[in-house]
Amino acid sequence: MHEVLTSFHLVTITPWKLIGYLGTFLFTARWFVQFYATRKQKKVVVPMMFWYLSVSGSLLTLIYFIWGKNDSVGIIQTAFPMFVSVYNVFAHLRSRKPETVAPGGPEES
C-alpha cells in the first residue's frame, strides 16, 4: 500500500494517501452539507448527513494515520472528535425519529 501510484511535482500519491484524501474530502464536505441546510431553512441546522460524513471522514483519516502514516498526533487529533460524531449518530438512531428529505419538504421552503 506504500507503492507510489503517481507523483505531481513534490506530491507523491500512494494508496494510503488516497484513503487519507478521501477521508479529508468527506470530513470537509460535511460543512457544505451544513451550509446548504442552513441556507434552505434560514436558521442554523445540523442535519444527520453532517454526522454521517463526520464519522466516515474521521474513520478514513484515522485508518490513514494508524496504518498509512503511523502518526500519533494525527491519531489523537482524529480519534477523540470522532467519538462525539459517533455519539450523535447513536443518539439520533436511539430517538427513532426518522428524518425525511423529500421534494417540497421543509428544506426546500
Secondary structure by P-SEA (a helix, b strand, c coil): ccccccccccccccaaaaaaaaaaaaaaaaaaaaaaaaaaaccccccaaaaaaaaaaaaaaaaaaacccccaaaaaaccaaaaaaaaaaaaaaaacbbbbbcccccccc
